[in-house]
Amino acid sequence: QVQPVESGGGLVQAGGSLILSCAASGGTFSSSRIEWHRQPPGEQRELVAGISRYGNTNYADSVKGRFTISRDNAKSLVYLRMNSLKPEDTAVYYCKYQSRSGVDYWGQGTQVTVSS
C-alpha cells in the first residue's frame, strides 16, 4: 500500500516562497506519476503540477513560471517549489501518486496560507 505524505506547508507572506515535499513509500516510485493538487477554501480540488516517470512536467496556467515540480527517485521524493506566492495560492495541497497500473493514492494534504 502506497501512502504519500506531504510536508512543508505553512504561513508565508505574499511574494514569498515555500517548498513542499511528498514522500511516497510502498510502491515502485520510479515508475510512478506524481501530481500536486490543491483545494482552496470552498472550492473544488484542482491540478497544480505533475511529473511523469520520465521527468516530463505540466503545470496549471495559474502557476506557470512560479512553481516548479521535481523528483528524486533515489529518495522517493517529489518537490514543489513555489515562488512569488499570492493570496490566491492559499489552499490545502495534496500529493497524488499514480502507479504504473493507474491506481491513485492520495496524501492527507498540507495547508499553505499566503497572507497579503
KEKE-3310 file (N, C-alpha, C; in steps of 0.2 Angstrom, whole numbers, plus 5000, padded with zeros to 4 digits):
npx = (5004:5003:5008:5007:5015:5014:5023:5030:5021:5014:5013:5015:5021:5014:5022:5033:5041:5039:5043:5036:5036:5034:5033:5034:5032:5032:5029:5033:5042:5050:5043:5031:5019:5018:5008:5003:4990:4978:4966:4957:4949:4932:4931:4933:4944:4960:4971:4988:5002:5011:5022:5030:5035:5046:5051:5044:5035:5020:5010:4997:4990:4989:5000:5011:5028:5030:5029:5038:5040:5048:5058:5066:5071:5079:5077:5064:5056:5046:5046:5038:5042:5038:5037:5035:5023:5005:4990:4979:4985:4983:4978:4974:4986:4988:4996:4997:4999:5002:5001:5010:5001:4990:4983:4977:4984:4981:4988:4987:4987:4993:4993:4994:4996:4994:4998:4992)
npy = (4994:5011:5026:5042:5056:5072:5087:5103:5114:5129:5146:5160:5176:5186:5185:5178:5162:5144:5127:5112:5095:5078:5062:5046:5030:5012:5008:5006:5018:5025:5022:5029:5041:5058:5070:5086:5093:5105:5112:5126:5136:5132:5128:5118:5104:5106:5103:5106:5104:5091:5077:5066:5048:5049:5061:5072:5087:5096:5110:5120:5134:5145:5144:5143:5147:5151:5140:5125:5108:5094:5078:5066:5051:5042:5045:5044:5055:5069:5086:5102:5117:5133:5149:5167:5169:5170:5177:5170:5158:5151:5137:5119:5108:5094:5078:5067:5050:5041:5025:5014:5005:5013:5016:5027:5036:5045:5059:5066:5079:5096:5112:5127:5144:5160:5176:5193)
npz = (5000:4995:5003:5001:5009:5013:5016:5023:5021:5027:5034:5024:5018:5005:4990:4994:4997:4996:4999:4995:5000:4995:5001:4996:5000:4998:4985:4968:4965:4955:4944:4944:4942:4948:4955:4960:4969:4973:4985:4987:5000:5001:4987:4973:4971:4962:4949:4950:4947:4938:4937:4926:4925:4917:4919:4913:4914:4919:4921:4929:4922:4930:4939:4931:4928:4941:4950:4952:4949:4954:4955:4965:4963:4969:4982:4984:4983:4979:4975:4977:4972:4976:4971:4972:4979:4980:4988:4983:4981:4992:5000:5003:5000:4990:4988:4974:4970:4957:4951:4940:4935:4935:4947:4959:4973:4987:4997:5014:5014:5015:5023:5015:5017:5012:5016:5013)
capx = (5000:5007:5005:5010:5015:5016:5026:5032:5016:5014:5011:5020:5018:5014:5029:5037:5042:5039:5045:5033:5039:5030:5037:5029:5035:5027:5027:5039:5042:5052:5038:5025:5017:5016:5004:5001:4983:4976:4959:4956:4943:4926:4932:4935:4952:4962:4978:4993:5008:5013:5028:5029:5041:5051:5053:5041:5031:5015:5008:4991:4992:4989:5006:5017:5033:5031:5030:5042:5040:5054:5058:5072:5069:5083:5075:5057:5053:5044:5046:5035:5045:5033:5039:5031:5016:5000:4985:4975:4988:4981:4974:4977:4990:4988:5001:4994:5004:4998:5006:5011:4994:4984:4980:4979:4985:4982:4991:4982:4987:4997:4990:4998:4992:4998:4995:4993)
capy = (5000:5017:5031:5048:5060:5079:5091:5109:5119:5134:5153:5165:5182:5187:5186:5173:5155:5138:5121:5106:5088:5072:5056:5040:5023:5006:5006:5007:5026:5027:5020:5032:5048:5061:5076:5091:5096:5110:5114:5132:5135:5132:5127:5111:5102:5107:5101:5111:5102:5084:5075:5059:5044:5051:5068:5077:5091:5100:5115:5124:5141:5150:5143:5143:5152:5152:5134:5120:5102:5090:5072:5062:5044:5039:5046:5043:5061:5074:5093:5108:5124:5138:5156:5173:5166:5175:5175:5165:5151:5148:5130:5113:5105:5086:5074:5061:5045:5036:5019:5012:5002:5018:5016:5033:5036:5052:5060:5069:5086:5101:5118:5133:5150:5166:5182:5199)
capz = (5000:4995:5007:5001:5015:5012:5021:5020:5021:5032:5033:5021:5015:4998:4987:4997:4994:5000:4996:4998:4999:4995:5002:4994:5000:4997:4978:4963:4965:4949:4939:4946:4940:4954:4954:4966:4968:4979:4986:4991:5004:4997:4980:4971:4970:4955:4947:4950:4943:4938:4934:4924:4927:4913:4921:4910:4918:4916:4926:4928:4919:4936:4942:4927:4929:4948:4953:4949:4952:4953:4958:4967:4963:4974:4989:4983:4985:4974:4977:4973:4974:4975:4972:4971:4981:4980:4992:4979:4981:4999:4999:5006:4994:4991:4983:4972:4967:4952:4950:4933:4933:4935:4953:4963:4981:4989:5004:5018:5012:5019:5022:5013:5018:5009:5018:5009)
cpx = (5004:5004:5009:5010:5018:5019:5028:5027:5017:5011:5016:5017:5018:5020:5034:5037:5041:5041:5041:5036:5033:5034:5032:5033:5030:5026:5034:5039:5044:5048:5032:5025:5015:5013:5003:4995:4982:4968:4959:4950:4937:4926:4933:4942:4954:4969:4983:4999:5008:5019:5028:5035:5047:5054:5049:5036:5026:5012:5001:4994:4993:4996:5012:5022:5034:5032:5034:5042:5046:5054:5065:5070:5073:5081:5067:5053:5051:5043:5041:5038:5040:5036:5034:5024:5011:4994:4980:4978:4986:4976:4977:4980:4990:4993:4997:4999:5000:5003:5006:5004:4988:4981:4982:4979:4986:4985:4985:4982:4991:4994:4995:4993:4996:4994:4996:4996)
cpy = (5006:5022:5037:5053:5067:5083:5098:5115:5124:5141:5157:5171:5182:5189:5182:5167:5150:5132:5115:5100:5083:5066:5050:5034:5018:5004:5007:5014:5028:5026:5024:5039:5052:5068:5080:5094:5101:5111:5120:5132:5136:5131:5120:5110:5103:5105:5107:5110:5094:5083:5067:5055:5046:5058:5074:5080:5094:5104:5118:5131:5146:5149:5143:5149:5154:5146:5129:5114:5098:5083:5069:5055:5040:5039:5045:5049:5065:5081:5097:5114:5129:5145:5161:5171:5172:5173:5170:5159:5148:5142:5125:5110:5097:5083:5068:5057:5041:5031:5018:5009:5007:5019:5023:5032:5043:5053:5064:5077:5090:5108:5124:5139:5156:5172:5188:5204)
cpz = (5000:4999:5006:5007:5013:5018:5018:5020:5027:5030:5030:5019:5008:4995:4989:4994:4999:4996:4999:4996:4999:4995:5000:4995:4999:4990:4974:4961:4958:4943:4939:4942:4947:4952:4961:4964:4974:4979:4990:4995:5000:4990:4979:4970:4963:4955:4947:4946:4943:4935:4932:4926:4923:4915:4917:4914:4915:4922:4924:4926:4925:4939:4938:4928:4936:4952:4949:4953:4949:4957:4960:4968:4968:4981:4989:4985:4979:4978:4973:4976:4972:4976:4970:4973:4982:4985:4989:4979:4988:4997:5003:4999:4995:4986:4981:4968:4963:4950:4942:4930:4933:4942:4957:4970:4982:4996:5008:5017:5017:5018:5020:5014:5016:5012:5014:5013)
residu = (GLN:VAL:GLN:PRO:VAL:GLU:SER:GLY:GLY:GLY:LEU:VAL:GLN:ALA:GLY:GLY:SER:LEU:ILE:LEU:SER:CYS:ALA:ALA:SER:GLY:GLY:THR:PHE:SER:SER:SER:ARG:ILE:GLU:TRP:HIS:ARG:GLN:PRO:PRO:GLY:GLU:GLN:ARG:GLU:LEU:VAL:ALA:GLY:ILE:SER:ARG:TYR:GLY:ASN:THR:ASN:TYR:ALA:ASP:SER:VAL:LYS:GLY:ARG:PHE:THR:ILE:SER:ARG:ASP:ASN:ALA:LYS:SER:LEU:VAL:TYR:LEU:ARG:MET:ASN:SER:LEU:LYS:PRO:GLU:ASP:THR:ALA:VAL:TYR:TYR:CYS:LYS:TYR:GLN:SER:ARG:SER:GLY:VAL:ASP:TYR:TRP:GLY:GLN:GLY:THR:GLN:VAL:THR:VAL:SER:SER)
# end
